[in-house]
Amino acid sequence: MTTPRIASRAPRLLTAAAALLLGASALGACSAQPGIAATSSYTGLDGATHSTTITEKDLQRAAKDLKPLNWPVAKTLTLLVSADLIEEVSAAQGLTVSDEQIDLLLNDQVGKGEYSAQARRAMRATYLYGVISKPDQGGIDASRAAQALSDIKRINNAADLEVSPRYSNARPWILDPSVAEPGSPEPGARKPGAR
C-alpha cells in the first residue's frame, strides 16, 4: 500500500501570491497615472511644446457644471484637451472671446451660477471652434477659418495624447462642428460679443 503524498502548502501559497501579484499589476496597468483623465503634448504655432493634464476631479467638476447641455463626459474631456490649441489657433487668426462673454454664454446655455475654470475652458473651446467651423455665420472670414481648421487638424495629428481607459473614446481630432457647438440660445439670448 502506498501512502498518499501530502503536498506542501508552500507551492500553493506561492501560486496564489503570484496570481494576486499578476492581477494587481494588470489592474495597475489600466491607468498609468491614477487620477489623471488625459494628458496631451503638442507643438504649437509658436514652435513651443505645450502640455495639458486634465485630472479626473477637474473633468468631473466641469461635466457637472455643464450637465444641462447633456454633453457626454468624453465630449467635455475632448474639449478640455483641445482647449489650449483651439484658443491659440483662433487667436492667431484674430478671433478671441473674453471671460465676460464666456460667462454670458454659460448663463444663457447652462443657467446662472458659479462655474469652474475647466467648465469655462470647455465652453470657450466650444464657442471658438463653432465660429471657425461655420464662417458663413460671421465672426471670421472663410480663408482665416480654413487656415485655423487646417492648423488644428495638423497639430492634433502630431499631438501626443494619453487618455485614461475610462475615457478612451475621447479624441480631440474627432471634433466636428455639430458636436462642438452648444445648443442654440434661448429666444432673445445674446451671443457673446453681440451688443
C-alpha positions in Angstrom: 0.0 0.0 0.0 1.3 3.4 -0.9 0.9 6.2 1.4 -0.8 9.3 0.0 1.6 12.1 -0.8 0.8 15.2 1.1 1.5 18.3 -0.9 3.3 21.0 0.8 1.4 24.2 1.3 4.3 26.4 0.2 3.9 25.9 -3.6 0.1 26.5 -3.4 0.7 29.7 -1.4 3.4 30.8 -3.8 1.0 30.2 -6.8 -1.8 32.1 -5.1 0.6 35.0 -4.2 1.8 35.1 -7.8 -1.7 35.2 -9.1 -2.6 38.1 -6.8 0.5 40.0 -7.8 -0.2 39.4 -11.5 -3.8 40.5 -11.1 -2.8 43.6 -9.1 -0.2 44.6 -11.8 -2.7 44.1 -14.5 -5.2 46.4 -12.8 -2.5 48.9 -12.1 -1.7 49.0 -15.8 -5.2 50.2 -16.6 -4.1 53.7 -15.6 -0.5 54.7 -15.7 -1.4 57.8 -13.8 -4.2 57.3 -11.3 -6.5 60.4 -11.0 -5.5 61.6 -14.5 -8.2 61.6 -17.2 -5.9 62.7 -20.0 -2.6 64.3 -20.9 -1.7 65.9 -24.1 1.5 67.4 -25.5 1.8 69.2 -28.8 4.0 71.7 -30.7 2.0 74.9 -31.1 2.1 77.5 -33.8 4.9 79.3 -31.9 7.1 76.2 -32.1 7.0 75.6 -28.4 5.9 72.4 -26.8 2.6 72.8 -24.8 1.3 70.3 -22.3 -2.1 69.8 -20.8 -3.1 67.5 -18.0 -6.8 67.0 -17.1 -7.4 65.4 -13.7 -10.5 63.2 -13.2 -11.6 65.6 -10.5 -11.4 68.6 -12.8 -13.2 66.7 -15.6 -16.0 65.6 -13.3 -16.5 69.1 -12.0 -16.7 70.5 -15.5 -19.0 67.8 -16.6 -21.3 68.5 -13.6 -21.2 72.3 -14.3 -22.1 71.6 -18.0 -24.7 68.9 -17.3 -27.6 71.0 -18.6 -26.0 70.8 -22.1 -26.4 67.0 -22.0 -22.8 66.5 -23.1 -21.2 63.1 -22.5 -18.2 63.3 -20.2 -16.0 62.1 -23.1 -17.0 65.2 -25.1 -16.1 67.5 -22.2 -12.8 65.8 -22.0 -12.2 66.2 -25.7 -12.9 69.9 -25.4 -10.6 70.3 -22.4 -7.7 68.5 -24.0 -8.1 70.6 -27.2 -9.0 74.0 -25.5 -5.5 75.5 -25.4 -4.8 74.5 -29.0 -8.2 75.9 -30.2 -7.6 79.1 -28.4 -4.0 79.5 -29.7 -5.1 78.9 -33.3 -8.1 81.1 -33.1 -6.0 84.0 -31.6 -3.6 83.6 -34.5 -6.5 84.3 -36.8 -7.6 87.3 -34.8 -10.5 85.5 -33.0 -10.8 85.8 -29.2 -13.5 85.7 -26.7 -13.4 87.5 -23.3 -14.1 85.9 -19.9 -17.2 88.1 -19.6 -18.5 86.8 -22.9 -18.0 83.2 -21.8 -19.9 83.9 -18.6 -22.8 85.3 -20.7 -22.7 82.2 -22.9 -22.7 79.9 -19.8 -25.5 81.8 -18.2 -27.5 81.6 -21.5 -26.8 78.0 -22.2 -26.5 76.4 -18.7 -28.1 78.9 -16.3 -26.8 81.4 -13.8 -24.3 80.0 -11.4 -20.6 79.7 -10.5 -18.6 77.7 -13.0 -15.2 76.0 -12.6 -12.3 77.2 -14.7 -12.5 73.9 -16.6 -16.1 74.5 -17.5 -15.2 77.9 -18.8 -12.3 76.4 -20.8 -14.7 73.8 -22.4 -17.2 76.5 -23.3 -14.5 78.8 -24.7 -13.2 75.9 -26.9 -16.8 75.2 -28.0 -17.5 78.7 -28.9 -14.3 79.4 -30.8 -14.4 76.1 -32.6 -18.0 76.7 -33.6 -17.1 80.1 -35.0 -14.2 78.9 -37.1 -16.1 75.8 -38.3 -19.0 78.0 -39.5 -17.5 81.1 -41.0 -20.7 81.8 -43.0 -22.4 82.8 -39.8 -20.0 85.6 -39.1 -17.1 86.2 -36.7 -14.3 85.2 -39.1 -13.8 85.2 -42.9 -13.7 81.8 -44.7 -10.0 81.9 -45.6 -8.9 82.5 -42.0 -11.4 79.9 -40.8 -10.0 77.3 -43.3 -6.4 78.1 -42.1 -7.5 77.7 -38.4 -9.2 74.4 -39.1 -6.1 73.2 -41.1 -3.8 74.2 -38.2 -5.9 72.4 -35.6 -6.0 69.2 -37.7 -2.3 69.3 -38.5 -1.3 69.9 -34.8 -3.8 67.4 -33.4 -2.5 64.7 -35.8 1.0 65.2 -34.4 0.0 65.6 -30.8 0.9 63.0 -28.1 -2.3 62.1 -26.3 -2.7 59.7 -23.5 -6.3 59.1 -22.3 -7.3 57.0 -19.3 -9.1 53.8 -20.4 -12.2 55.1 -18.6 -12.5 57.9 -21.2 -10.8 56.2 -24.1 -13.4 57.3 -26.7 -12.4 61.0 -26.2 -10.2 62.0 -29.1 -9.6 65.7 -29.9 -9.0 65.1 -33.6 -12.6 63.9 -33.9 -14.0 67.4 -33.2 -16.7 68.4 -35.7 -18.9 71.4 -35.7 -22.1 69.5 -34.9 -20.5 68.1 -31.7 -18.5 71.1 -30.6 -21.3 73.6 -30.7 -23.7 74.0 -27.8 -27.5 74.1 -28.5 -28.9 77.3 -29.8 -29.5 80.0 -27.3 -32.9 80.7 -25.9 -35.0 83.2 -27.8 -33.7 86.7 -27.0 -30.4 85.4 -25.6 -27.3 87.2 -26.7 -24.3 85.6 -28.3 -21.0 86.6 -26.8 -19.9 89.8 -28.4 -23.4 90.8 -29.5 -24.5 94.2 -28.3 
